[in-house]
Amino acid sequence: MPKDRSLPFAPPRRQAAAPRNSLLWIFEPLERDAGYSSKRMFGCIAAYLDDLLCLVVADRGDPWSGLLVCTSKDRHAALIDDEPALRPHAVLGKWLYLPQDHAEFETVAARLAELARERDPRLGVAPRPRARRARLDAAG
């Protein structure tokens, strides 16, 4: 007999656990660094070093399946020269992207994490401060 959800003592429905990002291994070398922190960002996980946003691991559908390298456009050419597998991200063109289906994904991702750990000046952007939401009562 199915349980009636309108009853006050009906057990809650089970919620599915959030899927674990399978690319978190990329951040393992950074985790031992005192300046490391991570946060969720648009359904992905972002790595910060000394408050600079450096790398984002995306384990979803294309174009959010791989490693995003947080940098500025003026540093793209130098990074692509060193790591030809990188390309501008299709949505966030200011950042570079290494697709998870690239043949050398693991090797290149590990090198990029090492560059971040070494504080390569080509990696990392200062996050913009969050805009304060205007209070409804202040507007009117």
N, CA, C and O atoms as CSV, one atom per row, in Angstrom:
chain,resi,resn,atom,element,x,y,z
A,1,MET,N,N,0.848,-1.175,0.000
A,1,MET,CA,C,0.000,0.000,0.000
A,1,MET,C,C,0.898,1.243,0.000
A,1,MET,O,O,1.713,1.399,0.910
A,2,PRO,N,N,0.773,2.122,-0.983
A,2,PRO,CA,C,1.624,3.310,-1.045
A,2,PRO,C,C,1.319,4.262,0.095
A,2,PRO,O,O,0.181,4.378,0.550
A,3,LYS,N,N,2.350,4.929,0.539
A,3,LYS,CA,C,2.197,5.898,1.626
A,3,LYS,C,C,1.611,7.184,1.079
A,3,LYS,O,O,1.989,7.640,0.000
A,4,ASP,N,N,0.702,7.756,1.814
A,4,ASP,CA,C,0.099,9.027,1.437
A,4,ASP,C,C,1.005,10.143,1.938
A,4,ASP,O,O,1.160,10.314,3.148
A,5,ARG,N,N,1.608,10.909,1.026
A,5,ARG,CA,C,2.541,11.975,1.393
A,5,ARG,C,C,1.849,13.138,2.093
A,5,ARG,O,O,2.516,13.992,2.676
A,6,SER,N,N,0.532,13.180,2.043
A,6,SER,CA,C,-0.161,14.267,2.714
A,6,SER,C,C,-0.291,14.010,4.211
A,6,SER,O,O,-0.635,14.918,4.967
A,7,LEU,N,N,-0.022,12.789,4.643
A,7,LEU,CA,C,-0.077,12.488,6.070
A,7,LEU,C,C,1.086,13.166,6.776
A,7,LEU,O,O,2.196,13.184,6.245
A,8,PRO,N,N,0.863,13.715,7.944
A,8,PRO,CA,C,1.929,14.460,8.618
A,8,PRO,C,C,3.125,13.608,9.044
A,8,PRO,O,O,4.222,14.142,9.207
A,9,PHE,N,N,2.947,12.312,9.227
A,9,PHE,CA,C,4.047,11.480,9.708
A,9,PHE,C,C,4.615,10.557,8.634
A,9,PHE,O,O,5.317,9.592,8.940
A,10,ALA,N,N,4.310,10.858,7.388
A,10,ALA,CA,C,4.862,10.062,6.287
A,10,ALA,C,C,6.364,10.325,6.217
A,10,ALA,O,O,6.785,11.476,6.339
A,11,PRO,N,N,7.183,9.290,6.025
A,11,PRO,CA,C,8.634,9.507,5.949
A,11,PRO,C,C,8.982,10.347,4.721
A,11,PRO,O,O,8.309,10.263,3.694
A,12,PRO,N,N,10.028,11.151,4.830
A,12,PRO,CA,C,10.422,11.975,3.676
A,12,PRO,C,C,10.939,11.096,2.544
A,12,PRO,O,O,11.441,9.994,2.763
A,13,ARG,N,N,10.803,11.615,1.332
A,13,ARG,CA,C,11.339,10.895,0.182
A,13,ARG,C,C,12.857,10.945,0.230
A,13,ARG,O,O,13.456,11.926,0.672
A,14,ARG,N,N,13.450,9.879,-0.227
A,14,ARG,CA,C,14.918,9.837,-0.294
A,14,ARG,C,C,15.395,10.722,-1.422
A,14,ARG,O,O,14.865,10.677,-2.532
A,15,GLN,N,N,16.397,11.524,-1.130
A,15,GLN,CA,C,16.980,12.356,-2.165
A,15,GLN,C,C,18.267,11.707,-2.639
A,15,GLN,O,O,19.045,11.175,-1.848
A,16,ALA,N,N,18.470,11.763,-3.933
A,16,ALA,CA,C,19.691,11.185,-4.494
A,16,ALA,C,C,20.888,12.032,-4.070
A,16,ALA,O,O,20.799,13.259,-4.015
A,17,ALA,N,N,21.987,11.382,-3.775
A,17,ALA,CA,C,23.203,12.090,-3.402
A,17,ALA,C,C,23.753,12.830,-4.623
A,17,ALA,O,O,23.649,12.354,-5.753
A,18,ALA,N,N,24.330,13.985,-4.375
A,18,ALA,CA,C,24.937,14.750,-5.465
A,18,ALA,C,C,26.102,13.944,-6.031
A,18,ALA,O,O,26.883,13.375,-5.269
A,19,PRO,N,N,26.230,13.888,-7.350
A,19,PRO,CA,C,27.342,13.124,-7.924
A,19,PRO,C,C,28.685,13.748,-7.553
A,19,PRO,O,O,28.821,14.970,-7.509
A,20,ARG,N,N,29.660,12.909,-7.291
A,20,ARG,CA,C,30.992,13.376,-6.924
A,20,ARG,C,C,31.759,13.704,-8.197
A,20,ARG,O,O,31.702,12.958,-9.175
A,21,ASN,N,N,32.462,14.798,-8.181
A,21,ASN,CA,C,33.258,15.218,-9.330
A,21,ASN,C,C,34.442,14.265,-9.456
A,21,ASN,O,O,35.275,14.184,-8.553
A,22,SER,N,N,34.519,13.552,-10.564
A,22,SER,CA,C,35.569,12.539,-10.751
A,22,SER,C,C,36.934,13.150,-11.054
A,22,SER,O,O,37.922,12.420,-11.133
A,23,LEU,N,N,37.014,14.463,-11.225
A,23,LEU,CA,C,38.285,15.112,-11.564
A,23,LEU,C,C,38.975,15.752,-10.362
A,23,LEU,O,O,39.978,16.445,-10.532
A,24,LEU,N,N,38.468,15.538,-9.173
A,24,LEU,CA,C,39.077,16.154,-7.989
A,24,LEU,C,C,40.517,15.707,-7.759
A,24,LEU,O,O,41.259,16.384,-7.048
A,25,TRP,N,N,40.926,14.591,-8.339
A,25,TRP,CA,C,42.314,14.121,-8.208
A,25,TRP,C,C,43.296,15.180,-8.703
A,25,TRP,O,O,44.443,15.213,-8.258
A,26,ILE,N,N,42.862,16.038,-9.614
A,26,ILE,CA,C,43.748,17.075,-10.152
A,26,ILE,C,C,44.195,18.028,-9.046
A,26,ILE,O,O,45.308,18.551,-9.088
A,27,PHE,N,N,43.335,18.253,-8.064
A,27,PHE,CA,C,43.644,19.194,-6.988
A,27,PHE,C,C,44.475,18.582,-5.863
A,27,PHE,O,O,44.932,19.311,-4.983
A,28,GLU,N,N,44.680,17.280,-5.866
A,28,GLU,CA,C,45.407,16.633,-4.766
A,28,GLU,C,C,46.770,17.260,-4.489
A,28,GLU,O,O,47.092,17.449,-3.316
A,29,PRO,N,N,47.595,17.596,-5.482
A,29,PRO,CA,C,48.885,18.229,-5.155
A,29,PRO,C,C,48.717,19.619,-4.517
A,29,PRO,O,O,49.610,20.090,-3.813
A,30,LEU,N,N,47.591,20.260,-4.762
A,30,LEU,CA,C,47.359,21.590,-4.215
A,30,LEU,C,C,46.858,21.542,-2.770
A,30,LEU,O,O,47.042,22.498,-2.016
A,31,GLU,N,N,46.235,20.446,-2.390
A,31,GLU,CA,C,45.604,20.342,-1.079
A,31,GLU,C,C,46.595,20.481,0.075
A,31,GLU,O,O,46.205,20.878,1.173
A,32,ARG,N,N,47.854,20.164,-0.153
A,32,ARG,CA,C,48.871,20.263,0.901
A,32,ARG,C,C,49.416,21.686,1.036
A,32,ARG,O,O,50.190,21.970,1.950
A,33,ASP,N,N,49.021,22.565,0.144
A,33,ASP,CA,C,49.505,23.945,0.139
A,33,ASP,C,C,48.674,24.785,1.106
A,33,ASP,O,O,47.444,24.725,1.084
A,34,ALA,N,N,49.335,25.560,1.946
A,34,ALA,CA,C,48.639,26.380,2.942
A,34,ALA,C,C,47.732,27.422,2.298
A,34,ALA,O,O,46.756,27.846,2.916
A,35,GLY,N,N,48.030,27.841,1.077
A,35,GLY,CA,C,47.221,28.853,0.404
A,35,GLY,C,C,46.056,28.306,-0.381
A,35,GLY,O,O,45.351,29.064,-1.046
A,36,TYR,N,N,45.833,26.982,-0.319
A,36,TYR,CA,C,44.793,26.333,-1.131
A,36,TYR,C,C,43.424,26.416,-0.470
A,36,TYR,O,O,43.291,26.271,0.745
A,37,SER,N,N,42.418,26.652,-1.292
A,37,SER,CA,C,41.024,26.487,-0.882
A,37,SER,C,C,40.225,26.111,-2.128
A,37,SER,O,O,40.683,26.308,-3.253
A,38,SER,N,N,39.044,25.575,-1.920
A,38,SER,CA,C,38.197,25.225,-3.053
A,38,SER,C,C,36.765,25.645,-2.755
A,38,SER,O,O,36.354,25.744,-1.599
A,39,LYS,N,N,36.017,25.889,-3.826
A,39,LYS,CA,C,34.609,26.292,-3.714
A,39,LYS,C,C,33.845,25.728,-4.897
A,39,LYS,O,O,34.416,25.442,-5.950
A,40,ARG,N,N,32.559,25.576,-4.708
A,40,ARG,CA,C,31.682,25.218,-5.820
A,40,ARG,C,C,31.490,26.451,-6.683
A,40,ARG,O,O,31.347,27.565,-6.178
A,41,MET,N,N,31.489,26.237,-7.990
A,41,MET,CA,C,31.301,27.343,-8.924
A,41,MET,C,C,30.545,26.814,-10.139
A,41,MET,O,O,31.023,25.907,-10.821
A,42,PHE,N,N,29.391,27.365,-10.409
A,42,PHE,CA,C,28.500,26.965,-11.506
A,42,PHE,C,C,28.488,25.442,-11.747
A,42,PHE,O,O,28.669,24.982,-12.874
A,43,GLY,N,N,28.278,24.688,-10.689
A,43,GLY,CA,C,28.180,23.236,-10.783
A,43,GLY,C,C,29.502,22.517,-10.926
A,43,GLY,O,O,29.528,21.314,-11.183
A,44,CYS,N,N,30.598,23.235,-10.763
A,44,CYS,CA,C,31.944,22.669,-10.865
A,44,CYS,C,C,32.662,22.953,-9.550
A,44,CYS,O,O,32.064,23.483,-8.615
A,45,ILE,N,N,33.933,22.602,-9.480
A,45,ILE,CA,C,34.727,22.890,-8.288
A,45,ILE,C,C,35.927,23.729,-8.701
A,45,ILE,O,O,36.657,23.382,-9.630
A,46,ALA,N,N,36.115,24.828,-8.002
A,46,ALA,CA,C,37.187,25.771,-8.313
A,46,ALA,C,C,38.283,25.681,-7.267
A,46,ALA,O,O,38.009,25.515,-6.079
A,47,ALA,N,N,39.528,25.793,-7.716
A,47,ALA,CA,C,40.693,25.791,-6.830
A,47,ALA,C,C,41.268,27.201,-6.770
A,47,ALA,O,O,41.483,27.852,-7.792
A,48,TYR,N,N,41.506,27.645,-5.556
A,48,TYR,CA,C,42.114,28.949,-5.299
A,48,TYR,C,C,43.459,28.730,-4.624
A,48,TYR,O,O,43.608,27.837,-3.790
A,49,LEU,N,N,44.431,29.545,-4.989
A,49,LEU,CA,C,45.719,29.569,-4.303
A,49,LEU,C,C,45.999,31.017,-3.941
A,49,LEU,O,O,46.031,31.892,-4.806
A,50,ASP,N,N,46.199,31.259,-2.657
A,50,ASP,CA,C,46.434,32.621,-2.166
A,50,ASP,C,C,45.350,33.566,-2.667
A,50,ASP,O,O,45.644,34.682,-3.094
A,51,ASP,N,N,44.106,33.123,-2.615
A,51,ASP,CA,C,42.922,33.899,-3.006
A,51,ASP,C,C,42.830,34.210,-4.497
A,51,ASP,O,O,41.989,35.014,-4.899
A,52,LEU,N,N,43.666,33.598,-5.321
A,52,LEU,CA,C,43.539,33.721,-6.770
A,52,LEU,C,C,42.835,32.478,-7.301
A,52,LEU,O,O,43.182,31.357,-6.927
A,53,LEU,N,N,41.859,32.671,-8.161
A,53,LEU,CA,C,41.164,31.571,-8.808
A,53,LEU,C,C,42.078,31.018,-9.890
A,53,LEU,O,O,42.424,31.731,-10.832
A,54,CYS,N,N,42.477,29.744,-9.766
A,54,CYS,CA,C,43.483,29.171,-10.672
A,54,CYS,C,C,42.926,28.133,-11.636
A,54,CYS,O,O,43.146,28.232,-12.843
A,55,LEU,N,N,42.214,27.150,-11.124
A,55,LEU,CA,C,41.737,26.032,-11.936
A,55,LEU,C,C,40.300,25.693,-11.553
A,55,LEU,O,O,39.884,25.913,-10.416
A,56,VAL,N,N,39.557,25.163,-12.501
A,56,VAL,CA,C,38.194,24.700,-12.252
A,56,VAL,C,C,38.054,23.328,-12.899
A,56,VAL,O,O,38.357,23.166,-14.081
A,57,VAL,N,N,37.594,22.329,-12.124
A,57,VAL,CA,C,37.332,21.010,-12.689
A,57,VAL,C,C,35.835,20.885,-12.952
A,57,VAL,O,O,35.008,21.115,-12.070
A,58,ALA,N,N,35.512,20.515,-14.184
A,58,ALA,CA,C,34.130,20.401,-14.634
A,58,ALA,C,C,33.879,18.971,-15.084
A,58,ALA,O,O,34.530,18.480,-16.006
A,59,ASP,N,N,32.950,18.314,-14.441
A,59,ASP,CA,C,32.656,16.914,-14.745
A,59,ASP,C,C,31.184,16.786,-15.122
A,59,ASP,O,O,30.424,16.058,-14.483
A,60,ARG,N,N,30.804,17.497,-16.156
A,60,ARG,CA,C,29.422,17.488,-16.628
A,60,ARG,C,C,29.447,17.239,-18.120
A,60,ARG,O,O,30.377,16.610,-18.625
A,61,GLY,N,N,28.454,17.714,-18.830
A,61,GLY,CA,C,28.424,17.561,-20.280
A,61,GLY,C,C,29.252,18.636,-20.962
A,61,GLY,O,O,29.607,19.642,-20.349
A,62,ASP,N,N,29.554,18.416,-22.228
A,62,ASP,CA,C,30.348,19.352,-23.006
A,62,ASP,C,C,29.626,20.700,-23.073
A,62,ASP,O,O,28.415,20.679,-23.290
A,63,PRO,N,N,30.229,21.828,-22.914
A,63,PRO,CA,C,31.658,22.119,-22.784
A,63,PRO,C,C,32.133,22.194,-21.331
A,63,PRO,O,O,33.137,22.843,-21.037
A,64,TRP,N,N,31.426,21.544,-20.443
A,64,TRP,CA,C,31.785,21.555,-19.023
A,64,TRP,C,C,32.293,20.182,-18.602
A,64,TRP,O,O,31.808,19.604,-17.629
A,65,SER,N,N,33.257,19.673,-19.325
A,65,SER,CA,C,33.816,18.358,-19.037
A,65,SER,C,C,35.329,18.415,-19.252
A,65,SER,O,O,35.837,18.079,-20.321
A,66,GLY,N,N,36.022,18.844,-18.217
A,66,GLY,CA,C,37.471,18.943,-18.315
A,66,GLY,C,C,38.016,19.922,-17.296
A,66,GLY,O,O,37.449,20.103,-16.218
A,67,LEU,N,N,39.117,20.547,-17.651
A,67,LEU,CA,C,39.815,21.467,-16.763
A,67,LEU,C,C,39.805,22.861,-17.378
A,67,LEU,O,O,40.211,23.046,-18.525
A,68,LEU,N,N,39.344,23.826,-16.615
A,68,LEU,CA,C,39.389,25.220,-17.034
A,68,LEU,C,C,40.574,25.874,-16.343
A,68,LEU,O,O,40.762,25.731,-15.135
A,69,VAL,N,N,41.364,26.588,-17.118
A,69,VAL,CA,C,42.544,27.281,-16.606
A,69,VAL,C,C,42.191,28.767,-16.548
A,69,VAL,O,O,41.959,29.405,-17.575
A,70,CYS,N,N,42.156,29.297,-15.342
A,70,CYS,CA,C,41.740,30.678,-15.128
A,70,CYS,C,C,42.933,31.599,-15.378
A,70,CYS,O,O,43.929,31.571,-14.654
A,71,THR,N,N,42.804,32.401,-16.406
A,71,THR,CA,C,43.883,33.267,-16.834
A,71,THR,C,C,43.276,34.442,-17.591
A,71,THR,O,O,42.056,34.523,-17.733
A,72,SER,N,N,44.102,35.338,-18.068
A,72,SER,CA,C,43.616,36.447,-18.883
A,72,SER,C,C,43.981,36.179,-20.341
A,72,SER,O,O,44.889,35.399,-20.627
A,73,LYS,N,N,43.271,36.829,-21.253
A,73,LYS,CA,C,43.483,36.579,-22.680
A,73,LYS,C,C,44.909,36.907,-23.126
A,73,LYS,O,O,45.423,36.282,-24.054
A,74,ASP,N,N,45.544,37.868,-22.484
A,74,ASP,CA,C,46.901,38.221,-22.892
A,74,ASP,C,C,47.921,37.145,-22.521
A,74,ASP,O,O,49.064,37.199,-22.974
A,75,ARG,N,N,47.525,36.176,-21.708
A,75,ARG,CA,C,48.428,35.075,-21.342
A,75,ARG,C,C,48.099,33.783,-22.073
A,75,ARG,O,O,48.784,32.779,-21.882
A,76,HIS,N,N,47.063,33.791,-22.907
A,76,HIS,CA,C,46.656,32.577,-23.629
A,76,HIS,C,C,47.779,32.020,-24.503
A,76,HIS,O,O,48.096,30.833,-24.427
A,77,ALA,N,N,48.372,32.863,-25.321
A,77,ALA,CA,C,49.369,32.379,-26.287
A,77,ALA,C,C,50.530,31.682,-25.597
A,77,ALA,O,O,50.968,30.621,-26.043
A,78,ALA,N,N,51.032,32.261,-24.515
A,78,ALA,CA,C,52.168,31.653,-23.806
A,78,ALA,C,C,51.797,30.294,-23.223
A,78,ALA,O,O,52.604,29.365,-23.265
A,79,LEU,N,N,50.600,30.168,-22.686
A,79,LEU,CA,C,50.172,28.880,-22.129
A,79,LEU,C,C,49.930,27.847,-23.230
A,79,LEU,O,O,50.296,26.681,-23.083
A,80,ILE,N,N,49.316,28.276,-24.327
A,80,ILE,CA,C,49.063,27.339,-25.431
A,80,ILE,C,C,50.376,26.892,-26.067
A,80,ILE,O,O,50.484,25.751,-26.516
A,81,ASP,N,N,51.384,27.784,-26.113
A,81,ASP,CA,C,52.701,27.379,-26.619
A,81,ASP,C,C,53.268,26.239,-25.785
A,81,ASP,O,O,53.843,25.299,-26.334
A,82,ASP,N,N,53.113,26.310,-24.464
A,82,ASP,CA,C,53.625,25.266,-23.568
A,82,ASP,C,C,52.733,24.023,-23.550
A,82,ASP,O,O,53.227,22.901,-23.445
A,83,GLU,N,N,51.425,24.228,-23.652
A,83,GLU,CA,C,50.465,23.123,-23.607
A,83,GLU,C,C,49.506,23.257,-24.793
A,83,GLU,O,O,48.431,23.839,-24.648
A,84,PRO,N,N,49.879,22.724,-25.968
A,84,PRO,CA,C,49.054,22.878,-27.173
A,84,PRO,C,C,47.657,22.272,-27.068
A,84,PRO,O,O,46.796,22.579,-27.892
A,85,ALA,N,N,47.412,21.418,-26.073
A,85,ALA,CA,C,46.084,20.825,-25.909
A,85,ALA,C,C,45.062,21.853,-25.409
A,85,ALA,O,O,43.857,21.628,-25.522
A,86,LEU,N,N,45.525,22.962,-24.866
A,86,LEU,CA,C,44.622,23.992,-24.362
A,86,LEU,C,C,43.982,24.762,-25.503
A,86,LEU,O,O,44.569,24.938,-26.571
A,87,ARG,N,N,42.761,25.217,-25.247
A,87,ARG,CA,C,42.066,26.070,-26.209
A,87,ARG,C,C,41.123,26.988,-25.419
A,87,ARG,O,O,40.756,26.667,-24.289
A,88,PRO,N,N,40.734,28.112,-25.995
A,88,PRO,CA,C,39.777,28.972,-25.289
A,88,PRO,C,C,38.464,28.221,-25.034
A,88,PRO,O,O,37.990,27.470,-25.887
A,89,HIS,N,N,37.896,28.434,-23.866
A,89,HIS,CA,C,36.642,27.769,-23.518
A,89,HIS,C,C,35.512,28.333,-24.368
A,89,HIS,O,O,35.474,29.535,-24.630
A,90,ALA,N,N,34.594,27.475,-24.798
A,90,ALA,CA,C,33.503,27.867,-25.699
A,90,ALA,C,C,32.552,28.885,-25.072
A,90,ALA,O,O,31.975,29.704,-25.788
A,91,VAL,N,N,32.381,28.851,-23.761
A,91,VAL,CA,C,31.463,29.772,-23.085
A,91,VAL,C,C,32.231,30.885,-22.387
A,91,VAL,O,O,31.886,32.060,-22.513
A,92,LEU,N,N,33.258,30.517,-21.663
A,92,LEU,CA,C,34.084,31.484,-20.930
A,92,LEU,C,C,35.387,31.691,-21.690
A,92,LEU,O,O,36.437,31.212,-21.262
A,93,GLY,N,N,35.330,32.388,-22.790
A,93,GLY,CA,C,36.487,32.553,-23.665
A,93,GLY,C,C,37.674,33.232,-23.031
A,93,GLY,O,O,38.774,33.189,-23.582
A,94,LYS,N,N,37.481,33.860,-21.881
A,94,LYS,CA,C,38.609,34.489,-21.198
A,94,LYS,C,C,39.504,33.439,-20.535
A,94,LYS,O,O,40.639,33.739,-20.163
A,95,TRP,N,N,39.007,32.226,-20.387
A,95,TRP,CA,C,39.770,31.136,-19.774
A,95,TRP,C,C,40.099,30.083,-20.811
A,95,TRP,O,O,39.441,29.979,-21.846
A,96,LEU,N,N,41.128,29.301,-20.517
A,96,LEU,CA,C,41.516,28.186,-21.385
A,96,LEU,C,C,40.871,26.907,-20.879
A,96,LEU,O,O,40.450,26.821,-19.725
A,97,TYR,N,N,40.801,25.919,-21.754
A,97,TYR,CA,C,40.068,24.685,-21.471
A,97,TYR,C,C,40.835,23.487,-21.993
A,97,TYR,O,O,41.374,23.505,-23.100
A,98,LEU,N,N,40.875,22.458,-21.183
A,98,LEU,CA,C,41.442,21.167,-21.568
A,98,LEU,C,C,40.309,20.152,-21.488
A,98,LEU,O,O,39.900,19.776,-20.389
A,99,PRO,N,N,39.791,19.699,-22.636
A,99,PRO,CA,C,38.666,18.761,-22.603
A,99,PRO,C,C,39.075,17.411,-22.006
A,99,PRO,O,O,40.178,16.915,-22.237
A,100,GLN,N,N,38.166,16.847,-21.246
A,100,GLN,CA,C,38.434,15.576,-20.572
A,100,GLN,C,C,38.665,14.438,-21.565
A,100,GLN,O,O,39.316,13.453,-21.217
A,101,ASP,N,N,38.161,14.545,-22.769
A,101,ASP,CA,C,38.346,13.462,-23.732
A,101,ASP,C,C,39.633,13.599,-24.543
A,101,ASP,O,O,39.858,12.821,-25.470
A,102,HIS,N,N,40.472,14.566,-24.213
A,102,HIS,CA,C,41.769,14.708,-24.899
A,102,HIS,C,C,42.657,13.513,-24.556
A,102,HIS,O,O,42.663,13.057,-23.412
A,103,ALA,N,N,43.393,13.012,-25.514
A,103,ALA,CA,C,44.215,11.806,-25.339
A,103,ALA,C,C,45.217,11.936,-24.199
A,103,ALA,O,O,45.515,10.943,-23.536
A,104,GLU,N,N,45.742,13.126,-23.954
A,104,GLU,CA,C,46.748,13.317,-22.897
A,104,GLU,C,C,46.193,14.101,-21.710
A,104,GLU,O,O,46.933,14.803,-21.020
A,105,PHE,N,N,44.888,13.978,-21.476
A,105,PHE,CA,C,44.239,14.779,-20.431
A,105,PHE,C,C,44.928,14.649,-19.078
A,105,PHE,O,O,45.251,15.662,-18.457
A,106,GLU,N,N,45.155,13.446,-18.617
A,106,GLU,CA,C,45.711,13.240,-17.276
A,106,GLU,C,C,47.090,13.883,-17.143
A,106,GLU,O,O,47.376,14.542,-16.144
A,107,THR,N,N,47.929,13.696,-18.134
A,107,THR,CA,C,49.297,14.226,-18.097
A,107,THR,C,C,49.289,15.752,-18.114
A,107,THR,O,O,49.967,16.390,-17.309
A,108,VAL,N,N,48.527,16.331,-19.026
A,108,VAL,CA,C,48.488,17.793,-19.149
A,108,VAL,C,C,47.840,18.406,-17.917
A,108,VAL,O,O,48.319,19.424,-17.416
A,109,ALA,N,N,46.756,17.809,-17.416
A,109,ALA,CA,C,46.081,18.332,-16.223
A,109,ALA,C,C,47.028,18.320,-15.022
A,109,ALA,O,O,47.051,19.271,-14.240
A,110,ALA,N,N,47.809,17.249,-14.873
A,110,ALA,CA,C,48.769,17.172,-13.765
A,110,ALA,C,C,49.836,18.257,-13.907
A,110,ALA,O,O,50.235,18.861,-12.912
A,111,ARG,N,N,50.302,18.509,-15.131
A,111,ARG,CA,C,51.296,19.580,-15.338
A,111,ARG,C,C,50.715,20.949,-15.008
A,111,ARG,O,O,51.393,21.781,-14.406
A,112,LEU,N,N,49.478,21.186,-15.393
A,112,LEU,CA,C,48.845,22.471,-15.109
A,112,LEU,C,C,48.642,22.668,-13.604
A,112,LEU,O,O,48.807,23.776,-13.092
A,113,ALA,N,N,48.285,21.600,-12.903
A,113,ALA,CA,C,48.150,21.692,-11.448
A,113,ALA,C,C,49.504,22.010,-10.811
A,113,ALA,O,O,49.583,22.774,-9.849
A,114,GLU,N,N,50.548,21.425,-11.349
A,114,GLU,CA,C,51.897,21.705,-10.839
A,114,GLU,C,C,52.283,23.159,-11.110
A,114,GLU,O,O,52.879,23.806,-10.249
A,115,LEU,N,N,51.955,23.679,-12.290
A,115,LEU,CA,C,52.220,25.092,-12.575
A,115,LEU,C,C,51.480,25.991,-11.590
A,115,LEU,O,O,52.028,26.986,-11.117
A,116,ALA,N,N,50.238,25.638,-11.285
A,116,ALA,CA,C,49.467,26.422,-10.316
A,116,ALA,C,C,50.130,26.352,-8.944
A,116,ALA,O,O,50.269,27.373,-8.270
A,117,ARG,N,N,50.539,25.155,-8.527
A,117,ARG,CA,C,51.184,24.989,-7.216
A,117,ARG,C,C,52.467,25.796,-7.117
A,117,ARG,O,O,52.806,26.314,-6.053
A,118,GLU,N,N,53.187,25.899,-8.247
A,118,GLU,CA,C,54.435,26.668,-8.281
A,118,GLU,C,C,54.197,28.168,-8.438
A,118,GLU,O,O,55.145,28.952,-8.500
A,119,ARG,N,N,52.919,28.562,-8.503
A,119,ARG,CA,C,52.534,29.980,-8.646
A,119,ARG,C,C,53.019,30.576,-9.963
A,119,ARG,O,O,53.520,31.700,-9.994
A,120,ASP,N,N,52.869,29.823,-11.046
A,120,ASP,CA,C,53.206,30.348,-12.363
A,120,ASP,C,C,52.390,31.626,-12.585
A,120,ASP,O,O,51.168,31.598,-12.438
A,121,PRO,N,N,53.032,32.735,-12.932
A,121,PRO,CA,C,52.303,34.003,-13.054
A,121,PRO,C,C,51.287,34.040,-14.190
A,121,PRO,O,O,50.477,34.965,-14.258
A,122,ARG,N,N,51.313,33.055,-15.080
A,122,ARG,CA,C,50.334,33.016,-16.170
A,122,ARG,C,C,48.990,32.466,-15.712
A,122,ARG,O,O,47.989,32.619,-16.411
A,123,LEU,N,N,48.956,31.830,-14.548
A,123,LEU,CA,C,47.733,31.235,-14.027
A,123,LEU,C,C,47.207,32.060,-12.864
A,123,LEU,O,O,47.973,32.616,-12.077
A,124,GLY,N,N,45.904,32.127,-12.773
A,124,GLY,CA,C,45.264,32.775,-11.641
A,124,GLY,C,C,44.695,34.139,-11.974
A,124,GLY,O,O,45.327,34.961,-12.638
A,125,VAL,N,N,43.490,34.351,-11.495
A,125,VAL,CA,C,42.828,35.636,-11.632
A,125,VAL,C,C,42.207,35.994,-10.285
A,125,VAL,O,O,41.760,35.122,-9.540
A,126,ALA,N,N,42.189,37.274,-9.991
A,126,ALA,CA,C,41.540,37.726,-8.765
A,126,ALA,C,C,40.037,37.691,-8.995
A,126,ALA,O,O,39.541,38.296,-9.945
A,127,PRO,N,N,39.312,36.991,-8.136
A,127,PRO,CA,C,37.861,36.946,-8.333
A,127,PRO,C,C,37.250,38.321,-8.092
A,127,PRO,O,O,37.696,39.076,-7.228
A,128,ARG,N,N,36.228,38.623,-8.867
A,128,ARG,CA,C,35.524,39.886,-8.673
A,128,ARG,C,C,34.740,39.823,-7.374
A,128,ARG,O,O,34.178,38.784,-7.031
A,129,PRO,N,N,34.704,40.937,-6.652
A,129,PRO,CA,C,33.873,40.928,-5.439
A,129,PRO,C,C,32.408,40.740,-5.822
A,129,PRO,O,O,31.943,41.252,-6.841
A,130,ARG,N,N,31.717,40.016,-5.006
A,130,ARG,CA,C,30.302,39.786,-5.284
A,130,ARG,C,C,29.534,41.084,-5.130
A,130,ARG,O,O,29.735,41.834,-4.175
A,131,ALA,N,N,28.652,41.336,-6.082
A,131,ALA,CA,C,27.815,42.532,-6.006
A,131,ALA,C,C,26.805,42.348,-4.890
A,131,ALA,O,O,26.203,41.283,-4.752
A,132,ARG,N,N,26.627,43.368,-4.114
A,132,ARG,CA,C,25.624,43.291,-3.049
A,132,ARG,C,C,24.255,43.415,-3.669
A,132,ARG,O,O,24.033,44.219,-4.574
A,133,ARG,N,N,23.358,42.623,-3.178
A,133,ARG,CA,C,21.993,42.696,-3.663
A,133,ARG,C,C,21.300,43.880,-2.988
A,133,ARG,O,O,21.356,44.052,-1.771
A,134,ALA,N,N,20.658,44.670,-3.807
A,134,ALA,CA,C,19.937,45.820,-3.270
A,134,ALA,C,C,18.752,45.336,-2.447
A,134,ALA,O,O,18.025,44.429,-2.853
A,135,ARG,N,N,18.573,45.940,-1.311
A,135,ARG,CA,C,17.457,45.566,-0.460
A,135,ARG,C,C,16.179,46.145,-1.055
A,135,ARG,O,O,16.153,47.277,-1.539
A,136,LEU,N,N,15.148,45.360,-1.009
A,136,LEU,CA,C,13.869,45.790,-1.573
A,136,LEU,C,C,13.365,47.060,-0.903
A,136,LEU,O,O,12.822,47.945,-1.564
A,137,ASP,N,N,13.550,47.148,0.435
A,137,ASP,CA,C,13.025,48.321,1.124
A,137,ASP,C,C,13.850,49.579,0.844
A,137,ASP,O,O,13.350,50.689,1.026
A,138,ALA,N,N,15.079,49.431,0.414
A,138,ALA,CA,C,15.908,50.596,0.083
A,138,ALA,C,C,15.507,51.173,-1.280
A,138,ALA,O,O,15.715,52.358,-1.541
A,139,ALA,N,N,14.943,50.347,-2.130
A,139,ALA,CA,C,14.570,50.790,-3.467
A,139,ALA,C,C,13.292,51.610,-3.471
A,139,ALA,O,O,13.029,52.358,-4.412
A,140,GLY,N,N,12.539,51.477,-2.472
A,140,GLY,CA,C,11.291,52.106,-2.671
A,140,GLY,C,C,10.674,52.809,-1.591
A,140,GLY,O,O,9.586,53.361,-1.755
